[in-house]
């Protein structure tokens, strides 16, 4: 059995009561939902990291924050995440985080797409 949190790419209305939302942008979120936000830089570049750690993208950072909040009990326990991109770049950033970031890959798995 895979213990990683299931992550689906879709729309906010796909989220069930046991799902958190990861939404691109900075607008409103459904009341009472567990959520995270990410903003994809227009240039696609981010700040330089230290020599031993590659820079982490906004999706990886947002998913890490969500996961830590879940572990610490700061938010309601969620068994899945629905990632809601608002752009092609947003969806690409979600998929890249799942493929390229070892911490994200170890905690989350893409399902249904």
N, C-alpha and C positions, 0 to 999 in steps of 0.2 A: 504494500500500500504506500502510495506517495503522500508524505505528510506535508508537502508544500501547499501554500494557500493557492486556490484556483483563481486565475485572473482571466476575465473575459473582456474583449473589446466590443463596445456597443454603445447603447444610449442609457441615460439615467433611469428610464422606466423599466429597464431590464433587471434592475437591482431588486433583490428580495429583502426580506427583513433581516437576514443574516449576512448581508453583503455591505461592504464599504464602497464608496465611490471615489474614484480618482479622476478628477475633471481638469481638462486643459482650460487655462484662462483664469480670470479672477472675478467672475460673476456670482450670482446667487446660487445656493445649493438647496436641495429640498430640506425643509425643516426637520430637525431631529436625526438627520442622517450622519453617519460616521463618514468623514470625507477628507481627502487630501487634494491639493492643487499643484499643478505644474504649469510653467510658462516656458515654451520653447523659444530660445533666443532667435531673433530674425536672422542673425548672421550664421547661426549654427555653431558658434564658438563659445567656449566658456573659459573661465579663469584657469590659469596654470596651477597644477597641483604640485606636491612635493615630488622628488625624484623617484620615490618608491611607490607612490600611489598615483595612478592615472586620474585625471579629472573625472568626476562623476557628473552625469547629466541631470537635468531637472526631474526627470521621471524617476531615476534611481534614487535621488534624494527624497522625493515625495513618498515613494514606496517604503523606503527605509524608515522615514518618520512615522508612517502609518503602522508599520510592523512593530516598531518600538512602543508606540502608544498602546497597541493591542497587548503586547507582552507585559507592560507595566500596569495594565488595567486602567489607563487614562481614558479609554474609550470603550464602548460596548464591544464585547467579543464578536468578531466577524469571521465567517468561514470562507468567504470569497470576496473578490474585488471586481467591480465593473469599472473598467477604464473608459472614459468618455472623451475621445479626441474631437476637436472642433476643426481640425485641418489635416491635410495629408501629412504635413510635417509632424503633427502631434501623434498620429498613428505610427509613423516611422520611428519616432522617439520612444514610444512604448515598446515596440518590437525590438529596437536596438538595445534598450535597457535589459530586456529579458534574455537577449542573446549575448551581450557583451559584458554585463556587470556581474561578477561572480557572487556577490552578496544577494543581489536580486534573484539571480538564477537559483540560488540555494534556498530561497524562501518562497518563491512564487513560480507557478507554472501556467503557461498559456493553455486555455481550453476553449474549444469551440471556434477556432480560427487561427 
